[in-house]
Amino acid sequence: MQKMAEPLGLRDECGEGTSGAPALAGSCLADNRLNLDVYPDGCRRFLQLFKEQQGEVVQVEFLRLSSNDCLIDTAVGSLPHLKHLKSLVLKGGHARDEFGSYQHGSLTSLPPDLGDLRCLTHLDLSFNRLSVLPSCILHLPSLRVLLVSHNSLVTLPEDFGCLSKLTFFSAMKNQLKDLPQSIGDLSMLQDLDLSENALELLPEEVGNLHNCTELDLSGNCLLSIPDSLANLKSLRRLHLHSNLLVTVPASLASLPNLSRLDLQNNCLRAIPAEIQALPFVHVRGNPLGETEPCPQAGLKSLHNVINSCISSGSFTVTSEGCRVVLACGIHFYFPPGAAADPLRICFRSLTPDPQWVKLRHHDVLLSRVLELQPHGVQFQQEVQIWMPYISPQTLHQHEVVVRTFSGQSWSDLKTRVKWKRKSKKCVAHCGVLHFSWFLVVSRLVQNECKVPAEGTLLFSSVDPNIKVIFPPGVTKEPRSVKLQVLPVSAEEIQEITASAGCRASPLLYLSQDSTVDFLKPVRIQLPLPPGITGLNLDRSRLHILHGDLEGQTWNDITSEVVLEFTHLYAVFEVTHFSWYWLWYTTKTYIGGIAKKVYERLRLYQVNFIALQRKRDPEQVLLQCVPKHKVDPVLKKLQDRYRGPEPSDMVEMFEGEQFFAAFERGISIDMDRPDCVDGRLSFIFYSHLKNMKEIYVTSPVDRKGQAVKGQVSFYRGAVPDSIPEDASRRRKGPDSLWLATLPIKLPQLKPQRDENPGSLNGFSFPPLNLGNAETGYLTQANLLSIARRVGADWQSIGLNLGLTYQQIECIGYNNRQDLNKQILDMLFLWAQQNSEDPDCVSKLITAMKESGRQDIADEIDAIIELGRQKYSESIRRVGLEQESSTEDSAIAMT
């Protein structure tokens, strides 16, 4: 199966790619389009095409390359030869760093002769490293759309106004401090986006943009705006939120077409009555002369900031201090003087990536990652942060802490926990002097102390019977010691080991901030295992186990230490710290058993729910949830699903692997894209955010036929072969049968080149969007468009009218497959709007609003081609142009 990540050559009309030498040698460029940005070696392919098929490549009108490509500078050098180029995208942001942030491209300049592209109307240089606007841009006479967002521009050229045909300009997320007066010469400009910059003043000439319909100045440092804005009679939307505005001109109320005025998160003390009377003005987050309750005496200008964007956004902090409340429930309190100068704070909510969010043993993740920028910014007073988190009701002897990342490692902050009755949420509260990344975790309760040269005593608050005694002279320099304890019940030990003769004390973990061993032995007191006292103690059955720092191996050190016993305790001495465990068992060597028990204790019990959809029993929902969430989840799903049938709930553990085998003739289509080595992998996340994997195997070859039958779930290794009813005969602790579920897995044929309506093996129902006269968008067209969308799919979906919940659901259901996210978003919208004759124009508008003029141009070209074909068909059947659409359709049939 051909994957999207493979380098492709030229594209045909349906958007399908051809690869390999034959494509380079003989293919023709259809519709003058070349799109290589989604491939890791797109620039290499472009240069190869330019070398071998230069005669065709120089005719290209639409070109998109990734500036994250290491060959982008070489590729850019060839662009001046493409004299017919209309749309050029040299955009970064096609890769993410280890923290989930988009990586900027490497472009810092453009070749001077790029200004010779007389036909270029659309130029996108977003997500690059431009500090100045390349001078060649000012020589592009046909340029209508220019995007330089997410760069490092400090200023614009004085003669920027010479781009007289410019209708759309976006410079959001730069460092612009001022604007040239010539910006007023952009008489055709309709959309101007200067949000998230450092603008303090606007030139009066901004009022000359008479065709401007949308002006976005949000997220700057504006203290005032000029009265000349009242001259923008075409203006419909004016975004001024998140600035430092104290007042606004009353003349804004006279703008005849204004339908939105956003003044949120400013410092407005008074708003003109004319402005307040507007029904579409938004003013939340302004003090308006009122004083909010303040936790510190002397704070007179505390204001709330309500930000409607859950995943990302920004706000401004001044020296007066403020309280910030994000819509996702996160609170900040900046005391007066925390920031000496006005400071723009950017925030993002990120999905935890196991590659860099490293949980320690027995930790549980309770929140998403909160990123606050600028990283490392130092505050003069502590900033208070309140983060809501998921309550780990099933975890005992744990505590909740906020964990922060310094860029090198994670560390825990002093945290207080509060239950908010009104919102019914748990909140973790901490104070910080700098910003970075933050998340909330549940960890084993931690007791710590400073060990001086004269010695001290440390005991556990979880089990006071556990003590660590530091004698005098144990260290020269004071050092910090931490102690954590995990109680282990006798029932857990017996269940895991399947032996009534095994018992263990609580699990003890000791650590210190020094790499040097103690100068004298440290005495450790552990309680004897449950049911064991000095009266019935058999010393030959008692073992002290030592685990390494990662807890991966356990060694019996009974013969290496001197054990002393009392009626209730065992006491021994050590000079270095790690995991310690006291076991009472009949087995002479128990390291393997201890490792198995330890691994199981790191996991948390959840339930595996199998539900069948009421409307289509062949569809099965497989879900993992914590024990205490089972009933609410079943209640929530009972309208759409029935069951659980017949397996009921199956107890599992967080992080455990389960395998499922088809029986009674069920087979898997081996060509499915998610079928690997004859297995289908189902990956789940429970409420506690740890991953589940369930594999469905197919030992029976039915020649591609999908047959009804059953699937049985097993714990442990995948068996070599599973005959019918094998689940009832398998024995042993590593081959436990869990459940049998009736299921049908329908065959899913990959249609590839023989049917352009498929992508990565997934097929979609036929679609025709629009109408015959104005032109149709077909299923194949949507698939072609999907290949160009990339990381912008969420903003495009929102501009298409999909809800934030729908976007989140699509992202979660396909969290490891960007292509599937894009397809699901486009086809969900298409299915919802297939009856709307104006849906194609709405799609074009959404692409423009998302900064994707290149895709909008492509859709226009597709529609124009459709119109031409329709006109040809009309002429072919001899009908007049004024004939009705219905008659035309009949005649064409």
N, C-alpha and C positions, 0 to 999 in steps of 0.2 A: 504494500500500500504506500502510495506517495504521500509524504507528510508535508505540512506547511513549512516546516523548518528546513526542507531541502532546497538547495539553490535551483531556481528555475530559469529557463531562458525566456523566450518571447511568449506573449500571451495571445490566445485566439479570441474571437468575439465573445465567447461564453465565459471568458475569464480563466479557462483551464491553462495550465502551464505545460510546457514541453521542456525536457531536460536532455542533457547530453550533447555530444558533438553534432549529430544530425540536425538538431534544432539550430545550432549556431551556423551551420553551413547552409541550410536551405530554407529556413523559415522566413516568412515576411512579417513585418511589423504591422499588425492589424490595427486600424483606427488610430495610428500614430500614438500609441500609448506604451509606456515602459514603466514598470513598477517593480522595484527590486528592494524596497526598504525593509521588508519583513524578513529578509534572509541574512544570515550572519556574514556572508561574503558578497553582499549585493554590489558593492563598488567594484570588486574584482570581476564580477560578471558583466557589469556595465563596461569596464575598460576592455574586457575581452570582446564584447559585442562591438564596441566602437572600433576596435582594431580590425575585426574580421568582417563586419557588416556596416562599415562607416556610411556607405551610401544610403542605407535605410535609417540608421540611428540619427543622422543629422536632420531627418524629417520629423523627429519626435516632437510632439506638442505638449505632452504631459509627462513629467519626470519627477520621481520621488526617490531620494536616497537617504540612508540613515547617516547622520553625522557622528554616530557612535562607532562607525566603521573605521578601522585603522587606515584605510586607503582613501578616505574622503578627500583629503587635500589633493591627491593625484587626480581623482575623478573630477573634482571641481575645475581643475586646469583644462579639462576637455570641453567644458560646458559652453564656452563662447562660440564653439563651432555649430551649436544647435540653433541656427538662426530662426527656426520656426517655433521655438519653444514659447508656449503660452503660460504654462503653470509649472513652477519649480518649487519643490519642497526639499530642503536640506535640514531636516529636523532631528534633534537629539531626543532623548527621553525614551528610547526603545529598549533600554536596559535599566535594571535597578541595582543599587548597591546593597550591601549586606543589611542595611537598616530599612530597606523597602523604598528608599528615595529614588526618584528618577535620575539617572546619570546624564549629565549634560554632554552634548557633543563637543568635538575638539575644534570647531571652526572659530577662528579669531579674526579672520578677514576674508575677502573675496578678491579674485583677480580683477584688475582695473578694466580689462576688455569685456567683462561680463555686462558692462553698461551698453554694449553694442547689440544686446538682444532686444530689438525694436518691437517684437511682438509680445514680450513678456507682460502679462497682466496680473499674475498671482505669484507672490514670493513669500515663502514661509521659512524663516530662520530661527524658529523657536527652540528653546532648550540648547543653546550653544554658549560660547564664552566671549561674545562680542563686548568689548568695552567702549568702542566707538562704532558708529554706523558707517559701513564701508561706503566710500565716496562714489563708487560705481553705481550704487542704487539711485543716486540723484540724477543719473543720466538715462534712466529707463523711462522713455516717453509715454509708454502705454500702461504703466503700472497702475492698477486699480486697488489691489489688495496687498497689504504689507503686514506681516506678523513677525515681530522680533521679541515676543514675550519670553520670560525666563532666561534673560541674558544678564549682562553686567553693565548696561549702558548708564552713564552718568549724565550725559547731555545729548541733545540732538543738534545737528549742524544748523548754522544760522540760516542757510538757504534751503532748509527742509521744505519750505512752502513751494518750491519749484515743481514738486510732484503734483501738478495741477489736476490730474485725472484720478487721484486717490479717493476711493469711496469708503475704504475700511482700513483702519490702522490700529493695531494692538501692540502695546509696549508694556503690558502688565508684568509684574514681578521683575522689575529692573531696579536701578538705583538713581533714577532721574531726580534731580534737585530743582530744575527749572526747565522752562520751555522757550524756544526761540519765538520772537515776535512774528516771524514769517509763518507760523502755524495758522494764522488767520487767513493766509492766502489759499488754503486748501478748500476752495469754494464748493467742491463737489463731495466733500467728506460727509458721510452719513453716519458712520459708527466709529467712535473714538474711545478706546479703552486704555486708560493710563493708571489703572488700579495697582495697588501694592508697590508703590514707589516711595520717594522721599520728597515729594513736591511740597514746598512751603507757600509759594505764591503762584498765581496764574496771570499771564499777561492779559491786558484788556482786549487784545486782538482775538482772543478765543471767541468773543462775541460776534466775530465775522463769519463763523461757520454756519451760515444760514440754512444749509441743507442737512445739518446734523440732527438725527432722530434719537440717538442714544449716546449719552456721555457718561462714562464711568470713571470717577475720580476717587473711589473708595480706597481706604487703606493707605492714605498719605498723611502728611503732617500739615495740612492746610489750616491756617488760622482764620482765613477769610476767603471769600470768593468775590470776583468783580461784579459790579452791577451790570456789566455788559452781557452777562449770561441771559438777561431778560430779552436780548435781541434774537435769541435762537427760537424763532417762531415755529420751526418744524420739530422742535425737541419733544419727544414723547416720554423718555425715561432719563432721569437724572439721579445718579448714584453718588452720594456724598457721605455714606456711612463710614465709621471708623476713621475719623479725622480729629482735628483739635478745634473745630469751629466753635466760636463763642456766639455768633449770630449769623443770620442769613438775610439777604436782601428781600424786602417785602415784594419787590417787583417780580420775583419768580412766580408769584401767584397769577400773574397776567399772561403767562405763556398759554396760548390757546389750545395746543395739542398735548400738553403734559398730562400723563396718566399715572406716573409713578415718581414720587420724590422720597428718597430714602435718606433720612438724617440720623439714623440710629448710631449710638456709640460715638457721640461728640461731647463737647463741653458747653452745650447751649444753656445759657442762663435764662434767656427769654426768646420766644419765637413770635414774630409778627402775627397779629390776629388774622391777616389775610392768608398766611401760610397754614395756621392752625385750622382754618375753616375748610381747607382742601380735604376731600374724602379719601384721597390716596396717599397722604403724607404719612411717613413712618418715623416716629421720634423716640422709640424706646431706647433706654440706655443713656438718657441725658438727665442731668440734675434738675434743670428747670427751676432753679432758685430754691429747691428743697434740700434738706439735709437728711441723709439716711442715718439710721442707727449705727453707731460706731463702737467697736470693741475697745478703741483707744481714745482717751480724752484728747481733745484738741483737733481731731479730724473733722473738717467742716465741708469737705467737697467729695464725699464718697458717693460713687454712682454705680449702678448695676449695668452690666453689659450682657445682653441676651443675644447669643449668636445662634442663628437657625441652622447652621451647617454642622452636622454631627461629625463628619470625618475630617474636615480641615477648615481653616479660617485664620483670622488674625484679629488683634485688637491693640489699642494704644494705651500705654501706661505713662502717666506724668508724675512729676515729683509730689503732687498732691495726694497720690495714692488712689486706689479704687478697689472695688470688689467686682469680680468677673464671674458670671454664671453662664456656662455653656449649656446648650440644649441637651447634650448627652448626660448632664447631671454633674459634671466636674465643676468645682468651685475654686476660685483663687481669691486671696486677699493680699493686696500690695499695700503695706503701711506707708504713711507719708515719709518721703525721703528714701524709700527703697531704690528708686531710680532717680538719679540726679537730673537727667534730661529726658525729654519725651522719647519713649522706646517702643518700637513696633514689635509685638510678640506674635509669632506664628505658631499655630498648633496643628497637629495631625493625630488621628487615631489609626494605629496600624495593627494589622493582624499579626500575632506573634509568630515568628519564623523560628522553627527549632534549630536552624543553622546558627543563629546568634543569640536567641533567648535560651540560655542554658539553665534548666532547672536542676537544683541539687536533689540529692536523694530524699525522698519522702516529701518533696515540695509539690504543691498543686497550684496551677495557674488560675487566677480568679478574675482577671480583667484583660482587656486589650492593652497594647502599648501606647502610651501617650508621649508624643514627641513635642518638645517645646524648643523653639529657636528664637534668638541666636544661641547655638550651643556654647556653653562655658561662660555666658554673660554673668558677671558678678554683681550681686545686689548689696546695697549698704545695710539693709536689714533683711531678716528672714521673710521670705514669701511663704504664705500658708497655702497648702493644696489639700483639697478634699476630693478623693476619688471613690466613686461607687464601685462595688464589687459584688460578685455572686457569693452568697453565704454558703460555706462548705458544711452543711448540716450533718453530713455523714462522717466527718473527720473529728476525732476527739484528741485531746492533748496536743492540739495545734494552735498556733497563733498567727494572726494576720499582720503582714508588714508590707510597706511600700519599698520596692526595690528599684534602684537607679543604675544607669549605665554610664560610665565615665568615658567611654570610647575604647577602653581596654578591658574592663571587667565590671561585673555587677556587684553592688554592695547594698546592704539593707539599711534603711533609715529608721530613726526612732518614730514609731507609729502609734497613734491612738485610734481606737475603733469606736464608732458610734452607730446606733440604730435609729434611723429617722422614721418616726411613726407615721408622719404625714405621707411620705412617699413610699414607705414600707421598703426601704433600701438600707443596706449596710454601707457605711462610708469609712474609708481609711484616711486619716488626717496626719500630715507631716509638715515640717518646715524645712525650706532649702535656701541656700545662698546663691545657687547657680542653677541653670537649666540644662537638661539633657533629655534622656528617655526615662520613663517611669512606668511601672506596672505593679499590680497587687498580687501577692502570693500568700499561700498558707504554708507555714513551715513548722517543724517541731519546735515546741516551746524552748527558748534559749535562755539559760542563766549564765551570767558572766561576772567576772571579778578581776581586779588588778592584783597580781601576786607581788608583794614587796619582798625585799631580802629577808625580813624577819618572819615570813611565812603567813599563811592564812587558811581559812576553811571555806569550801564552796559546796553547797548542796543543791539538790534539784527541787524546784517548786512543784513538779509533777509527782515525784515520789521522794519525800524527805528522807527516806531510808537510804538513799544513794548519796554518799558523801565523798569528797575529794579533799585530803588533808595535805597541805604543803608545809613541811617542817622548816625551821629557821635555817638560813643558808642555802635554800633550794635554788636561788638565783642571785646573780649580782645586780643586774638591772631589772627594774619592774617590768613585768610582761602581762599581757591580757590573756585570760583563759576563758573559753566558752564551753558550756556543758549542755547537751541535749539528750533527752530520754524518750524512748518509744516503748510503752508498756505492751507486753505480749501475753495474751490470755492462754491458759492451758488448752482451751477448746480450739483456738486457732492453730496451735502447734499440732494437736492431734489430727485436726482436719487436713492439714497440709502434708504431714508426714505419714498419715494412716497408721500411726503407732501410738498406743496408749502409754508406752514406756518413755516417751520423750517429753521433757519439760524444760523450760528456759526462764531465766530471770529477765527483767526489762533490758532492752538494748541500749547501751550507753555509748555516746559519742563525745570525745574530748578533743579540743583543738586549741591552738595558741598562735599568737602573732609573731613568734620567734622560731627560727630554724634550728636553734641550738637546743640540745637536750638539757634536761634539768641536772643541776650539780649533785643533787641528792635524790633518792627514790621518793616518789609521790605515792601516798597510801590511798587506795580506792576501796570503798566499802559498797558491796552489792548485796541486796537481799537474796536469800536462797530461793530457788524456784518454788512455785506454788505447791503446797502439800509436803514440802521437805523442811524438817527442823533438825536441830542438833541431836534429837533423840533417835530419829530413824535414818540418819544420814549414812549412806554408803559411799565413802570417799573414792572408791574405785570407779564409781559411776559419774563422778563430778568432773567436768572439764571446763577450763577457761579458754575461750576462743578469742583470737585477735584478728581483726579484719584490716586490710590495707585502706588507704585514704579513700579509694573509690568503692570499697566494699565488694570487690569482685572475687577475692579469695579469702578463705578463712583458715587460719592455722591454729592447731591445738598447742597452746603454750603452757599447759598444766605443769609439765616437768621443768619449765624454765623459770617459774616464779615460786615463791614461798607462800602457800595458802594457809591462812589462819581462819578458824571457824568459831562462831559463837552459836547460840541457840537459834538465831535468826539470820545471821549475816556471814558472808565470806569476805575476807580482807586480803589484799595482795598489793605488791608494790611494783611500779614501773617507772621508767625514766623518760619515755616518749609517749605521745598521745595518738590515739586512733579510735577504732571501734572495739568495744569489749562486751563479751557475752558469756554468761555463766549457764552451762547446760548440764542437765541430769538425765542420763540415758544409759541403756544397756549396751549400746554400740561402742566399740573401742575407738573408732575413728568417725567423727561426725562432721568433718569439714564440708563434705558434699551436701549433707542434710541441712546444715546451717546456711549454705549458699542458696539452696532451694527455698528455704523458709524466708531468708532475707529478701530474695527477689519478689516473693509473693507479698511480703509486708510493704513493699514499695508501691504496690498497686492498690486500687480502690474499687470496691464492688460496684458493678453496674448491672443493668438488666438488658437482655437482648429481646426486643419485641418484634414479632413477625405478624404483620397485618395485611389482609388482602383488600384491595379496592372494591367497593360495593358494585360500581358500574362495570368493572372489568376485573374479574377474579384472577386473570392471568398476570395482573400487575401486583407486585408484592412490595410492601414497605418494610425495610429492615432498619431498625434504629436501636442505638445504644443510649441509655439514660441512667443516671444515678438511681439508686434504690428509692430514695424518697421522692423522686420525680415521676415514678411509673404511673401512679393513679391520675395525676393531673394531665399527663401526656395522653393517656388512653381516653380520658374524658374529652380532651380537646379534639382528638382525631376520630371519635366514634361516629360522627356524621358522615364522614367520607370513607371510612374503612370499617371493616368488620373483623372480629377476632379479639384477642389473639387465637388463631385456629391453626392446628390443634396443639401447638407446642406450648402455649401459655408463656410465661416469662422464664428465661433461662439465666441463672446467675453466672456472671462473668466477672473478670477483673480488668481494671484499667491496664492497657498496654499488652494484654494477652492476645495471642494469635489463635484464631479459630479457622477451621477448614470445613468446606462443605462439598459433598460429592453428589452428583446427579445419579439417580438410580431409576430402574424400570424404563430404560431406553431413552432418557433425556440426553441430548447432545448439545454441544456448543458450536456455533458457526465459527470455524477457526480463522475466518477472515475478518472477524470483528476487530476494530482498532484497539479495543481494551482487552483483547484476549492475548495473553502472553504464555507461551509454552503450554497451551491447552488449558489455561486457568483464567477464570474471570476474577478480578480482584475488586472487592467492595471495601471502600475505606470510609470509616465513620469517625465522628468526633462526638464524644459525650459532652455533657454540660460542664465537665471539669477540664475540657479542652485537650485531653490526651487521645491519641489516634487509635482507631480500631481498624483491623484488617480482617476481612473474611474472604477466603478463596473458594471458588466453585470450580470443581474439576470435572472433566468429561472423559471417563475411561472407555466409553462405548462409541464406535463410529457408526453413525446412521446416515452417512453420505449427505450431510447438509440438511437433513430433515429435522425439524423441531417437533418433538413428541411430548405429550403431556406425561407427567410422572411425579416424582417426588425428589426432594433434595434433603439430605441428612447432614447435620452439622456435628463436627467432632472437635475435641480439644486435643492439640498435640500435632505431631508430624503428619504430613500428607501420606496416606497409605498408597502402596504401589497399585493396588487394584481393590475395588470395593464392589463385590457382587451383590445381588439383590438380597435384602434383609441382613446385610453384613453388620449393620449398626446394632443389631440385637445380639451379635455373637462376639463382637470385639471386647477384649478385656484388658485390664491393666490401667494404671493411673495415668499413663501418657496417651491413651486412646479412648478417652471418655466420650460416649455418645451423648449429645446434648438435646437434639430435637430433630424431628422429621416434619417437613412442611410440604404440602402439595403446591406445585408451582409449574408454570409453563414459561419457557424462555423462547419467544418467537425468533425465527431466523431473521438476521439483519444482513442483507446482501450489500457489499460495497459495489457501487455502480460506476465509480471512477469516470473514465473518459467516454464510456458508451452512454452515459447519461449525465449531462452537465449539471443536473439538479442534485448533485451529491457533493459532499465535502467531508474528507476524513471518514468516509464510511457511513455518515449519517444522512438519511434521506428526509425530505420535507414535502408536504403536500403542495400541489401546483398552486401558483398564485398569479394573478394578473391585477396589478395595481394601476389605477387611472382609468382611462377610456380610450376608445379607438382614435378619436379625433385629436386628442391632445397627446396621445402616446401612452403605451403601456410600459410598466416595469415588470418583468417576469421573474420567476424563481431564479433563473440563471443570472439575471442582472443583479439580484440581491446578493447572490453568492459572490459575484465579482466585486461588488461594493464592499462586502464583508472583509475581503482580503486586504482592503486598504484602510480599514478603520483603525486597527491597532489599539493602543492604550486609551484612545479618546472615547471608547464605546460607552462609558458611563455617562459622560456629559452629553453625548449625542442622544442616549436613551432618555435622559431627563428632558432635553429640549424637544424630544418627540412626544412627550406627554406621559411617559411611563412613570409610575410612582417610585419614590425612593425605596419603598419596601420591595417592589418588584425587582429593582436593580440589585438590591442587597441579596435577594433570594437567588437571582441568576448567578451572581458572583460566588455565593456560597456553594450552590449545587455544582458548579463547574470550576472550583477554586484552583485547580491545577491545569486548566485547559482554556487559554485565552481565546482560541478560535471558537470553541463551543459557547463561551460567554457572549461573543459578538453575534454568533448565529442565533442563539436563543433570544437575544435582545431584538434583533432585526425582525425575526419571524414572529415573535410575540406581538410586536407593533403592527406588522403587516396583517396578521390574522385579525387583529382588533379593528383595523382600518380598511379592510379589503373592500367594503361597500362604499367608502367615501371617495367620490370622484375627484376630490381636491387633495387626496393624500400624497400624491407625488410632489406637488408644490410645497406641502408641509415638510416633506422629507428634505427637500432642497433648502428650505429655510432653516431647519434644524442643523443641517450641516454647516451652513454659514454662521449660525449663532455659536456653533462649537468650534469655530476657527478652522473649518475644513472646507475652504473654498475649492480646493482641488477636487474633492469628491462631488461637491455641488456642480462643478463644471462638467465632470464626467456624467452625472445624471442628466444634465441638460443635453449633452451630446447624445446620450442614449435615447432620450425622448425625441430629439430632433430627427434621429434616424428612424424612429417609429412613425413619426409624422410623415416623413418622406415615403416610407413603405405604404402607409395608409393612402396617401395621395396617389401613388402609383397604382394601387389596387383599384381605387375609384376610377382612374382613367382607363384601366384595363377592362373593366366591366361596362364602360360607357356611361357612367352616371354623372350627372351634373354636380358641381361643387355644393349647390344649395340643397341637395338631397338630404333627407334626414339621416341621422345616425342609425336609426332602426332599419330604414330601407337599405342603407349601405351594408349593414351587417347581413341582412337577408340575401342581398345580391352576392356578397362575398362568399356566403355559404353555398 
